[in-house]
Amino acid sequence: MTTVAAGDRRVPRTVAGTPAPRRRRRRGPHGSPSWVLTIAALAAVAYFLLPLWWLLVASTKSNADLFSSFGLWFADMNLLANLRDVFTARDGIYLLWVRNTILYAVVSAVGAAALATAAGYAFAKLRFRGSTVLFGAVLGAIMIPLTALAIPTYLLFSEVGLTDTPWGVILPSLVSPFGVYLMRVYAAGAVPDSLLEAARVDGASEARIFFSIVMRLLAPGFVTVLLFALVQTWNNYFLPLIMLNSPEWYPLTVGLAQWQATSQAGSGSQALFSMVISGSFVSIIPLVVAFLFLQRYWQSGLATGGVKQ
């Protein structure tokens, strides 16, 4: 690189005589400085993590410290005492609620993901009479809130004697219209028609094609629907509330709400606050573990699907 005089200043030039490129400040995709995007990302992270931080801090406090200390920082460390109260209350019924929640969430999530994957593949790659009308009905079902269907579902299940049983929570949770829509869109791009035709020419049945070929290609979408259904069923409150009458079948959401209601109606509004908060903190740990465990399969599958073969 050489320099040439330009008035009172010296302008750098390359060997070819063209001006050297100037360094420009880094900007976002729409011309905004990158620090604006950084601040927005930090604000989003704080928005999502602040409630979790409060829950962690509050689970370490006693009933008195919950109302007398700063909400976002620790006071006297009573986490072990709170956990002991949670797991020993009413002969350890909290562990029973944990078992019920895991049962409802795992069975419902796996079933909903499997049904959504099969239905989405059928709508995307198979041609049959009435497919357009049926898929339109699935799209319409996405617009209906689940709470609007809870009472009709209860009346239907009460006629066949499935209320106050695990099936009253599991069977309605197997239906996931959004999962079907998501898998239909994903299958349309992830499953090549040429691969299906080659398998059919080789004499493979439709069932073998689906289980041996299609399921491997749709694994990332399957995990996505699985995570959505897992979180939805784990946090479901209204459906178990109207379906279940026996406390031994309650999930964590209904059980913790009953603890709080009993506390307010009986021994004072603050009596079980520390137990309810500590129990809520324990209830989110399995979800965090599930996301950390499944994200590697999710991300690796998405990366594999994004590479052209």
C-alpha positions, 0 to 999 in steps of 0.5 A, a space after each residue: 500500500 502507498 500513500 499520496 498527498 491530497 492537500 494537507 492530508 495523506 490518502 492511503 491507496 492500494 498498489 493498484 491505485 484505488 483508495 483503500 476501503 474504509 472501516 465501517 461501523 457494524 450495523 444490523 440487517 436493517 441498518 441499525 447499529 448492532 448495539 441496539 440489537 444487543 440491548 434488545 436481546 438482553 432485554 428479551 433474556 431478562 424478560 424471560 429469566 427474571 420470573 425464574 430468578 424470582 422463583 428461585 429466590 422466593 423458594 429459599 425464603 420462609 413465609 415471613 421473609 417472603 413479605 418482609 425482604 426484597 423480592 429479587 434477592 436472598 434472605 435467610 436460606 430456608 430452601 432445605 426446610 421448604 423442600 422437606 415440608 413440600 415432600 412430607 406434607 400429607 404423607 408425601 402427596 407431592 411425590 404422587 402429584 409428580 408421578 401423575 404429571 410425568 405420566 400425563 405429560 409423557 404419554 400425551 406428548 409422545 402420543 400427540 407427536 406420533 399422531 401429528 407426524 402421521 397426520 401431517 405426512 398423510 396430508 402432505 404426501 398422500 392423495 385421498 378423497 376429502 383431504 382438503 376438507 379435513 385439513 381445513 377442519 384442522 386449521 379451524 380447530 387451531 382457532 378454538 381455545 382449549 378452555 372452550 372445549 373443556 366442558 363439552 369434553 367433560 360431558 362426553 367423558 362422563 357419559 362413558 365413565 372416564 372422568 376422575 381417571 388418567 384417561 380423562 386427561 390423556 385422551 384429550 391431550 393426544 389431539 394437537 391441531 397445531 402439531 398436525 399443521 406444523 408437521 404437514 408444512 415440515 413434511 412437505 419440504 423434508 420428504 422428497 417425492 422421488 425418495 417415496 417413489 423409489 421406495 414404492 418401486 422397490 416394493 416397500 409398503 406404505 407402512 414400511 416407508 413411513 416407519 423406516 424412511 419418513 420417521 427418520 426425516 421427520 425426527 426434528 419436527 417430531 421432537 418439536 411437536 413433542 416439546 410443545 405437547 410436553 409443555 402444554 400438558 405439563 402446565 395444563 390446569 383447567 382440564 385436570 381441574 374439571 376432570 379429576 375429583 380425587 387428590 391422588 390423581 391430581 397433577 402438580 398444577 391442580 395440587 399446588 392450587 389446592 394447597 394455596 386454596 386450603 391455606 387461604 381458607 383455613 390457617 391463614 393466607 401465608 401459611 403455605 406460601 413457601 411450600 407452594 412456591 418451593 413446589 412450583 420451583 421443583 415442578 419446573 426442573 423436569 421441563 428444563 431437563 427435558 429441553 436440555 436433553 432434547 435440544 441436541 437432537 432437535 438442533 442436530 436434526 435441523 442442521 442435517 435437514 438444512 444440508 443439500 444431499 
